[in-house]
Amino acid sequence: MKLIVLLLLAAVFVSLGSGLYFLVKDRDKPHSPRLLTALKIRVTLSIVLILFLVISYTLGFIHP
């Protein structure tokens, strides 16, 4: 369980970093599609991580 959570967190941080890179790199484009894609991926990964934690707690795989 810890490995899955750590991998999802790492993926969120990588997506955050790529979003920052595209924000700086595509400064002249007001609506960068690469920045939007990085944001979508980050939000999706965050939702998957939260759902995974809630379901794991509900099923008893993790304990507080």
N, C-alpha and C positions, 0 to 999 in steps of 0.2 A: 504494500500500500504506500509506504513512504517513497519508494522509487517512482511510482506512478505520479504521485503528487509533486515530487521534485522535478520530474520531466515536464509536467504541465506548467509548473512555475517557470522553469527555464525557457520553455517555448514562449510564454507570455513576455518574459524579459527580452528575448531575442526579437520578438515582434515589436516591442516597444522601442528597441534600439534601431530597428530598420525604419520604423516610422519617424524617429528623430533624424535619421540619415536622409530620408526622402524629404523631410520638412526643410532641412538645410540645403540639400542639393537642388531641389526644384523650387527655389525661392521665387523665381520669375514667373512661375505658373501658379495662378491663384487657386485652381482646383486640380490638384495633382491626382491622377488616378492611382498612382502607386502609393501615395500617402493614404488615400481612402481604402485601398485594399489592405494595407498594413493595419489600419484601424479596425476594419471588419474582422480580420484574423485575430487581433488581440481581444476584441470583445467576445468573439465566439469561443476562444480558448478560455477566457475568464469564466464564461457561463458554464462551459463544460467542466471546469475545475470545481466550481461551486456545486453543480449538480452531482458530480462524483463524490464530493465530500458529504453532502446531505444524504445521498443514497447509501453510502458506506456507513454512515452513522446510524441510519434507520435500520439497516440490515445487521448491525452489530459488528461490522468488521473493524471499526475504530471506536475508541472510547475516549471520553474527555479526560 
